[in-house]
């Protein structure tokens, strides 16, 4: 990925803001001298806004609350939305703002006959609309982002069905992939392309890989179209096959570019609250997964069984075996410095006397949906002021504001290979399921710089290919670390991996959509209400009725999935 300085992006955003909020054409009388005239805008000045915003928004979901849904992470502070899906109305204004900028890029590229930029805009339109319909269901599509156009007023756009939106996404991606084959270098400024630096072949592979994703997405509703589409792309061979070609945005640590869990004296709680979920941790430890140490840190202070104790637990910690009188816990910064110098911290318990459940492993996660997660594993400092010394924190790389492994990943070679593995198990002509499955694992390990461990890892009994879709989806879920949104969409379609919520969840099943935003429900009430009525109420929809996170969209209606 090529880089662009973040202060330049800030400048671009400032000059574009006056256009983003305006739906009418500017005239000589009301034109803002500090804004960009849409009729003269340079597509290269708009592209980083769209690419950066889309990638950061997608990471915000996949490393945020959706990672909680898919039991990759849990929080022990401010946790109800993350751990137990206590969601209110969720607005999509940011996504549609990106679409408005993207549409300006497309229109200006058409005016200038810059085919590369047109293709990029079509690809990003598909990605963004894909996120919207995947998250909410029916949404404004055909009439969206038009404002007042051609004498018609689209201020209150109608909602298209998911079926229409997915068909449109696929059509635009097909058009984009074809246009990339004939696009030349006219107008390309490499450092404004935050993903591929102006590489048209890489973008064509990205567009085709997204096609694979969306064909699989509709495979239960339109299997013949999905089969033909996936087989055609596979036979063409132009899709992401190497981890180095993943569609990613690097996090460099600039003021506009901070990794969501970065640690500082002011914002340390962002890192401290986020823990690995025990569900994912059990998967990683049971297979000796080499990605474990890249993603997760051992506990600061490990429990040790000691039958000689006369009490159930020691009140104080031990450093290198020596009791630290009066010290029940240290703060994170003290632990990190001492452990880095070689110290080992423990706390003893008597397994014959203790009555509370306790995990004395080196790596400990939070079980999903606990009612009081900060108290888990006999934490002596419950609450949010000090980290839980008896639960693993994320690896040290996630303390940083930027770095080599800190990327927003829109789609990966690993995901593509797992798509092909699942398609092969359906009997489609996309090569051997085992070969594609193993490629997915190899590519994911390469992504996290542990590719040398592939030969030993693939020999693990739970990892060696068994020929089941359950195994393919299990490993695809693991590989989606920091990108859990796609794992959620797979879960809704298949019910895999088989996850169940914890005790704090409002329902005994995982949610399947976002609630429509209050802005849309208030300001576009008739169209939003009609879309809501097309949602299927389930036994778990609860008081929200149709517009519930447990109501089913068209995509999974009639499929008996995921529950």
N, C-alpha and C positions, 0 to 999 in steps of 0.2 A: 504494500500500500504506500502510495506517495503521501507526503505530508504537506499541510498548509498551515501557516502560522495562525494561532487562535485569535490574535489581536486583529488580524485581517478579517476573520469571520465576524468578529464583533462589529467591525465597521460596516461590513456588508449588511448585517442584520439591521443596524441602525438606519441605513438609508432605505432598506426595503420595508421597514415597518409602516411607513406612510402608505405604501401600496397595498400591503396585506389586508388592512382593515377597510379598504375602499372597494366597493363593488361597481361604482359608476366610473365612466371614462373621465379623465381629468380634462378640463378646459383651460384656455388661456387665463381665465379669471380666477380659477381656484387651484391652479397648479402650485405645488409646494416646491420652492426652489432648492430645498435640501433633499428632496426625494428623487427617486429614479422614475423617469417617464417609462411606462410599460412598453411604449412603442420604440424605445431605443435601448432597452436593457440588454446587457451582454449575458448570454447563457452561462458563460464561465464564472460570472459573478454570483449567479444563483445556485449553481450546482452544489457547492459545498454546504449551503444552507440545507438543501434537501438531503444530501447523503449523510451529513453529520447528524441532522435531526432525526432521521429515520433510524439510524443505527443506535443512537443514544436512547431513543424511546424504546426500541426493541430490547436493548440490554436492561433498561429500567424495569421491564416486565420480567424477563427471564432470569435476572439476578435479584429480582424483588419479590413481590407477592406471589407470582406464579411459581417461583422456586419453592415457596412454602406449600402451595397446593400440591406440587409434584414431589414433595417430601425430599427435596435435595437440601433445603435449609429450613431452619426454624429461628424464631427470635425469642429472647427472654426479656425484652422490654418493648413497649409499644407493639404488641404482638398479635392482637386479635384479628386484624386484617390478614396478616401473613400466615398465621398458624391455623386459624379457624374460620377464615372466609367471611368475616363480619364486614361485608361490603355495603356501602351506600351507593347512590347513583354515581356513575363514573362517566365523566365528560370526555368527548372525543375531539374537542376543539383543536388541540395540538396536532392531531393527525390531519384534520382538514386544512389547517394552516399550512402544513407541508404540501398538501395537494395543490393549494392555490399557488404557492411558489413554483411547484413542479409544472403546473399548467402554463405559467408564464414562461418558464424555461422552454417548454415544448413549442409554444406559439412563436417565440422569438427564433428558435432553431428552424422552424418551418419557414419563417420570413427570410432567414439568411441561407436556407438550404444547407444547414449543417446536419448531416445525417447521423453522425455519431451522437450528438446531443439530443436529437429526436429519439433515438433508440434508448439512450439512457433514461430519458423522461418517461417513455412507455414502460420500461422495466420498473422504474421506481413507482409509477402510478399503480402498477400491478401489485408490487410489494406492499404499498401503503393501504390500498383498498383491501388487499388480502388480510392485513392485520385488522382492519376495521370490521369486516364481516366475520372473520374468525372469532373476534372477541365479543361482538355484540349480536350478530345475526343480520337481519334485514337492515339496510341503511341507505341513505341518499347516495345514488350512484349516477344514473343517467342524467338527472337534473342537478347534480351537485356542482358546486364551485362555479356556477354560471352567473349568479347575481342578476343584473338586468342585461340580457343579451338578445339582440335581434328584435328589440321592442317587446320582449316577453319578460315577465317578472318571475324569477326563480328564488325569491327570498325565502319561500317556504317549500323546499324541495320534497317531492314524494320519496318514499322509501321503496327501493327495489328489493325483490326477493333475493335470498342468498343464491339461488340457482342462476338468476340473471347475472349477479355480480361475479360468480365464479366463471361463468361462460365468458363474460367480458374480460376478466383477468387473463384467461387462457388465450383469447383472441389477441389481446395486446402483446402478450409475451411471444406468441408466434410471430406477430408482425415485427417486434423488436429484434428477435433472433435473426429473422430474414434480412432486416435492414442493416444489422451489424456486418453481414457478409459483404455488403457493397459500400459501406461507409469508408471514406478516406480520412485523411488527417486534417481536413479543413476545419479550422476554428479550435482545434484541440489545444488546451493549455494543460499540460500534464499534472501540475501540482494542484489544480482545482478539482481533479478527480481523486477523491480521498480513498477510494477502494483500489483502483487498478492503474492509476497514473496514465489514463488515456489508452490503455491496451484494449483494442476493439475485440480481439479474439477472447480475452478473459471475460469481457462483458457478455459476449455471445454465450459462453459457457455458463455464466451466472444466470442469464435469462432462461436457458434450457434447463438448468438445474431447478430453478423456480417452477418451471413447467412440470417437471417430475413431481415436485412437492404438491402442486395443486391438482394434478391428475390423480395422484394417490388420495388426496383429500376427498375427491368426489367418487372414489371407487365403489363405495357401497350404494350410492344413489344412481350412478351412471357407469357401471362396470365396463361396458363395451367401449365407451369413449375413453375411459381411463386406460384400458388395455392398449388400444390402438395408439394413443398418444405416447405412453411410456415406451412401448416397443419401437415406435418411430424414432424417438430421441436416442434410445440405446443404440439402434442400428446406425444412426448418424454419427455417434461417437463424440459429439461436441458438448460435453458437460464437465463439471468439476470432478477431476480424478485424483488430484494431489492436494494435500493439506496446505501447501504453499499457495494454492490458488483459492482458498476459502475467501468468501466475501466478508471482509472485516474492516473495522475502523479501529486504529490504534488509539489508546489512551496515553497521552504524553505527559499529563500532569499539569497542563496550563490552567489558567484561572477559569476557563470555560470548558475544561476538559479533565475533570477530576473523576477518578474511579469512585463508584458509589459508596464503597466501604472504606475509603481512605481514612487513615488515622492521623490525627493531630491533637495538640493539647485542647483545641476548641471543639473538635469534631470526633474525638475518639469513640464516642458512643455509637457512631455509625458502624464501626468495626466491632466493638465490644458486644453489641446486641445480636449480631448475626452468628449463628452456629450451624454446624452441619446437622442434618436430621439423622436420627439413628437408623431410619429405613435405608438411606443411601449408604451410611457407614457400614451397616451389616453386609450389604452387597460388596462393598470394596474390601472389607477385611476377610470375608469368607472366600474370596478368590485371590487373595494376595495381589490385589490390583496395584500396579506401579504408579497409578495416578494419585493414590491416597496421599502420599507425602507431599505431592505438589500442591494439593488442594487443602489439606487439613493438617493442623499442628497437634502434637500430643498434648495431653492435659498438663497444665502447669504443675499440679500437685496430684499425684496418683495415690489412690487408696491401696493399702497393703493389708492383707489378712494377717492377724496376729492373735493366736489363741491364748497368749499369756496375759493379755490385757484384762484388768479387773473391771473395766467399764466397756460399754458398747463401742464408743469411739473416743479417740483422743481429742482433747479440746484444742491442741496446738499442732502446728506442722513440724516436720523434721527436715533439716537440711543435711544431706549426705549422712542420714541416719541419726543425727543429733537433734533432740527435741529443742525447738526454739521457744523457750518459756515465754508465755504471755502473747505469742504471735499466732493468731488463728488463721491469718491470711496475709498475703502481700498484695500490693497493687501490681497491675500488669507491667508497668515499666520496671519495677524492681525484679519481678520474675524473669522478664526477658533478659535483662542484663546479667543476672546470676546464672541462668541456664546457659547463656551464650559462653560464659566462662567455665562451664563444665559442672555446675552444681546440679544435684538431683533432689527434688522435693517430694516428700511423701507424707501421708497421714495414716495412722494405723486404726484398724477396727477389729473387733472380736466377732467372727462369723457366728459364734455360738450364742452371743448375747444380743446382737443387733436384730431389730424387728423391721426396720424400714428397708425397702429395696435399695440396693447399692450396686453400682457398676465400678469395678476396680480395673478395667482395661486401660491400656496405654492411650487409646483413642476412645473418646466417649462423645456421643451425640445426644441431642435432645429428642425424645420421642415426640411424635406428631401430636399437636393439639392438646397440650397439657393445660390445665386450668391455672397452674402457678409455675410456669417454666423456670423462673429465676431461682426457685428453691430446689430444683432438681438435684439429685445425687448428694443430698445433705450439704448443700452450699452454705457455708457459715456467714456469707454476706449477701443474703437475698436483696432484691431491689435492683436499682440501676446505677448505683454510684461506683461499684467495684465489680469487675468481671467474676464469673463463676470459675473458681480455680479447679473444680473437679469436672468440668466439661470442656471439650476441645474447642479452641478458637480456630478460625480459618488460618491457613498458612500465612506466613509473613508477607508474601507478595501482595496479599489483599489489604495490607496496611498502607500500601503505597498509593500515591495519586496517579501514577502512570508507570509503565514498564513493558517489557518485551512480551510478556504473556497476557497482559491486560488488554483485551480486545473485545469490542462488540462484534459478535459473529452473526451475520444475517443468514448464511447457509454454508455448509461445510462439505468437503469431500466425504467425510464419514457419514453424514446424513444421507447423501446421495447413494452411497454404497448400501446402506441399510434399506433405503427405498427399493433399490433393485433386488436386494435379497428377499424382501417381503413379496415383491412382484413375482420373483421366480418361484416362491412357494405357492403362489396362486396358479402356477402353471403357465405364466406368460413368458414370451421368448426374449429374455433379457440376460442370458447367460446362466451360470450355475449359482444356486443359492449359497452354497458353502463358500465359493470364491468371493462373492460379493459381501457376505457376512464377515469373512476374515479380513477383507480389504477395509471394511468399516472400522474394525478394531485397530488395525494397523495404522490407519490414517488418524484416528483419534489419539493414539499413543504418540504419533509423530507430532501432532498439534501441541501436546503438552511436554514435548522434549524427553520422552521416555521410550522412544521407538526401539532402543536396543533391548528392551525387556520383552518384546513381542514374542519371541520364540518360546520363552519359558511361560509367559502368561497364557498363551493359547493352549498350552497343555493342561491347564487347570480343568478338572472334570466338569465344573459348572460353566466353563467357557468354551471348551471344545464343541464344535458344531453338532447339534443334536437333531437338526432338521425341523425345528418348531418355530412358529411365528412368535410364541411367547419368549423364546430366547433372543430372537432378533430384536424385538421391542424392548427387552430388558437391557441389552447392551446399547441400543440406540438411546434409551433413557439416560444411562450412565454418561454416554458421550455428549449429551446435551447440557452438561454442567455449564453454568452461567447463561445458557440459552434455553431455559426450561419451558418457554412458551410453546415451542414446537412439540415438546414431549406432552404438554397438556392437550394439544390438538390431536396428537396420536392417541392419547388415552380416551378422549371422547369418542373417537372413531372405532376403537378396538376394545376398550376396557382394560388395556395393558399398559404398564405393569399393573397388577391387581393391588391397588392401594385402597386403604380404608382410613377415614379420618380419625382423629383422636377425640377424647371425651368433651373437649370444649366446642366442638363443631355444632352448629345449629341443626345439622341434619347428619344422618349416618352414612351419607355418600358424598363424594367430591362434587363441587360445583362444575357447571359446564358452560357458563357465559358470564359476561358483565351485564350489569343493569344499565339501562339507558340513562343518559345524563339528564340532570334537572333542567339545563338550558333547553335541550331539545323537547323535553316533555312540556315545558312551559311555553316556549316560543314557537314551536312547530307542532302544537298539540294534536291536531287532527291526524296528521301523517304519522306521528309517533304512536298515537293510540291505535291506529289501524295496524301498524307493524307489531305492536305488542299483542294484539289479538291473534296474530298468526303464530305466536309462540305456543308451544304445547305445555299446558299445566301438567305437572307430575305429582305423585304423592308427597314430594319433598318441596314443592314450590312455596308452601307456607303462606304467610300473610301478604306477601308481595304479589301473589297470584301469578298472572302471566309473566310480568316483568320481574322475574326472580332469577338469581344465579343458578337455581336448580330447575328452571324451565328449559325445554328443548327447542333448539332452532331447527330449521328445515333439514340441515345437514344430517342430523341424527334422529329425526322423527321417523318412526317406523322401522328402526334398525335394532331395537332392543339394546343399544349401546349408549353409554358405557355401563349402565345399570338398568 
